[in-house]
């Protein structure tokens, strides 16, 4: 009996020391909040705000994947079902995510839709490539910070600090846009798809062939008259730059790139999805640097 009492006393002392040590060192942390983003572009935003306090799973991570034709897997469905926060683009861009959410409803899950938090800046033509607008990204980041602070009040100050840093990074992007806009005012450009439309709007550069662009995006064969007009704009150099979607290798896209090259019209490829390992703002700056280099 004495031995048992002694062992109990030793266990209580040991537990007391362990709890005290955890309190002093701060080792005891809540598990990271599970966040799922339909695309790594929004996953990068969530990671920037959440830092080490979140576990971000981006479903589409490769620029080689076409978001318009992506089909979810059982693993994707499981990740979405266990998420506390889900981010998606909206405007039909990632409709597959809506289906996954409907298949696994949860009252604990919060949804952030870029097209809804940034509805003030959605183009009248419904261009779904919102992620090239820094104002939309800023609105998404602010919403994510609010949800994380609500879910994890102990780290609210960290989320607020990360949000300020993110907006500062967006300001650097806006400054680069303003510089290009001053250097090349109202530069006429053409694009094979409307992927870069929001950035072109920020640059103040009119983009020719809107109907042609949406037809290519929707995998609809453009009318011959639209194709002829687009080709003529390139051959006659009525545009100073061709922007194309690097994820698409359709014959019409390759043809326009060839015509632009023959006419000495510079071209630049842009991505629909931020590659893994790069932050949101650096990704935008990379595309702007590529545009500037092409124009040089």
Protein Blocks (a to p, Z undefined) as FASTA:
>chain_A
ZZmmmmmmmmmmmmmmmmmmmmmnomaccdddddddfbfklmmmmmmmnmmmbccddfbl
cfkbcfklgccdfklmmmmmmpcbdcdebjolammlmmmmmmmgcfkbccddfklmmmmm
gcfklpablmlpmklmmmmmmmmmmmmmmmmmmlmmmmmmmmmmmmmmmmmmmmmmmmmm
mmmghiacddfbfklmmmmmmnopacehklmmmmmmnopacdfklmmmmmmmmmnopafb
dcddfkbccfklmmmmmmmmmnopacddddfbdcehiafklmmmmmmmmmmmmmZZ
